[in-house]
Amino acid sequence: MRKALRWLLSLVVLIGTMGAAGATAGAATAAGPGNGPDIKDRILAIPGVSLIEEKPYDGYRFFVLNYKQPVDHRKPWKGTFEQRFTLLHKDVSRPTVFYTSGYNVNTNPRRSEPTTIVDGNQVSLEYRFFTPSRPAPADWSKLDIWQAASDQHRLFKALKAVYGKKWIATGGSKGGMTATYYERFYPRDMDGVVAYVAPNDVINKEDSAYDRFFQRVGTKECRDKLNGVQREALLRRDALETKYAAYAAENGYTFTTVGSLDKAYEAVVLDYTWAFWQYSLLADCGSIPAAATATDQQIWDSVDAISGFSAYTDQGLETYTPYYYQAGTQLGSPDIKQPWLKGLSRYGYQPPRNFVPRSIPMTFQPRAMHDVDQWVRHNARHMLFVYGQNDPWGAEPFHLGYGSRDSYVMVAPGANHGANVAKLKDAEKALATARILEWGGVAPAAVKADAAKARPLAKPDAKLDRRDVEREPALRP
C-alpha cells in the first residue's frame, strides 16, 4: 500500500511538473533528463536567491534574480546586500558559463561566445557596488578584487548543486580581468577561463607600452588625422568650451567631481585617439575630418561621437564610480604622453582620483596587480586570453610563463576592443574553439582527433548572440 501511494504521489508530481513546463512556450527541458522539479523552483530553493522576473525566450528559460551576499566575505555576520544576476537556462545536463562584464548586468537574454561554443547555460553576475548591487551604507573599502571573486565563488557553490557539469568563466575587458582574478583566488572552481581583451597593468607608473602602441597602431596617415583633431580641439578651446557650457546647461550637466568644465573638456579631448582605436577600425579613418580645414562644429561632432562630451560630467561619471575607485586603488590606469599635444594640454591624463567624489577615500595598492600577473604566469591552467591587434588596452596583456598548462594568448589581426575567438586566424580559431569544447566537457570525438573540425555547438541566434560591447566613451576598459 505504501509503495502504491508513493508511486501515485510521484505520478501526480510528475504530471504537474510537465504541465508547468509545457506552459512556458518554447522553454527548454526544465531540469535535464527525467523532467524533475521545475528549474525555477530548484533555483529559488537555494538559500538567498530571490526572483526579480522571468522573461520568455524560445529554447531557454531566462531569469533575473537576486542573491544575498555578505558585504565582507571575511566577516559575513557584518551585513549583507542583494546582488543581481541572470540565468539563461538551457539544460542541467549542459555545461555552464559564468559571465561578468565587470560592470552592471544586462537584464535581457544574451549568450557570450563561450556559451554559444559549448551550447550551455549562462550565469551572468553584476559586479558589486554597481547599482543596484551596492550595500547601503556603502563601505567602499569592501570593493576589491578578492571580495568580488568571493562573490562569484559563493554563487558558484550555491548553483553547482543544480548545474553539476563543467563550468567556464568568461568576460570581456574589465569582465576578462574579473574572470582572471576569480581564477587566481579560487583556482579549483572553474574548468576553464576565456578572458577577452583583459588589460594587465602590472606596474601602474610604467606605461611606456601604451606610448609605443600609439606610435605604430594603424597607419601614419590615420594617426596624423586623429592627432590633428585633438590639437585643433585644444587650440580652439575657448570657442568649443563656450559650446560645451551651453551643451551642459541644456542637459543639466554639472562638473563637481572632476572640478571644472575646463578639466572635463580636456579629459574628453585627450581620450579621443584612445577611444577611436578602442572601438573603431582602420577603415573608419575616412570619417575623421581634416583638422586644418574643419569647422568648429565638425571638430565638436567628431570628438563627441568618439569620446563623448557627457563622459566626465557628474551625471556621466556617477554610474562608473566603482570602476574609477578600483582603478585608483588596485587596477591601475594608463597615463600616456601624447607628445603632439605638448604646450596645449593643461592637465595631462588625469588620475582616477579626479573622477571619484572626494567623500570616498582612496589608497592605491601597488602589489595587487603584480600578484595576479605572477600567478597567471606560473599557475595558469585551462586559460585563454584573446586580444585585438589594434586595441590600446591590449598594449599591456597577460603573459604565460613556466608552470602554465594548456593555456594560450591569442591576438585577432586588425581587431579592436571587440576581439573574440571568431576573429582569430583560422588555425588559432579552431584551436581555441576545440579547447573551450574540451574544457566544457562537450568536445565531440571528431574534434578531439582534429581541432580543425571544431565549431560552436549552438545554432546561431542573431538576437541572443549580439555582442553587447558596452561603448565607454571615456577611458574605461
Sequence and secondary structure as in RCSB ss.txt:
>XXXX:A:sequence
MRKALRWLLSLVVLIGTMGAAGATAGAATAAGPGNGPDIKDRILAIPGVSLIEEKPYDGYRFFVLNYKQPVDHRK
PWKGTFEQRFTLLHKDVSRPTVFYTSGYNVNTNPRRSEPTTIVDGNQVSLEYRFFTPSRPAPADWSKLDIWQAAS
DQHRLFKALKAVYGKKWIATGGSKGGMTATYYERFYPRDMDGVVAYVAPNDVINKEDSAYDRFFQRVGTKECRDK
LNGVQREALLRRDALETKYAAYAAENGYTFTTVGSLDKAYEAVVLDYTWAFWQYSLLADCGSIPAAATATDQQIW
DSVDAISGFSAYTDQGLETYTPYYYQAGTQLGSPDIKQPWLKGLSRYGYQPPRNFVPRSIPMTFQPRAMHDVDQW
VRHNARHMLFVYGQNDPWGAEPFHLGYGSRDSYVMVAPGANHGANVAKLKDAEKALATARILEWGGVAPAAVKAD
AAKARPLAKPDAKLDRRDVEREPALRP
>XXXX:A:secstr
 HHHHHHHHHHHHHHHHHHHHHHSTT   SSSTT  S HHHHHHTSTTEEEEEEEEETTEEEEEEEEEEES TTS
TTS EEEEEEEEEES TTS EEEE  SS    S    HHHHHHT EEEEE  TTSTTS  SS  GGG SHHHHHH
HHHHHHHHHHTT  S EEEEEETHHHHHHHHHHHH TTT SEEEEES    SSTT  HHHHHHHHHSS HHHHHH
HHHHHHHHHHTHHHHHHHHHHHHHHHT   TTTS HHHHHHHHHHTHHHHHHHH  GGGGGGS  GGG  HHHHH
HHHHHHT TTTTSHHHHHTTHHHHHHIIIII       GGGTTT SS S  GGGGS TTS     THHHHHHHHH
HHHH BSEEEEEETT GGGGS     TT BS EEEEETT  TT  GGGS HHHHHHHHHHHHHHTT   HHHHH 
GGG   SS   TTTT       SSS  
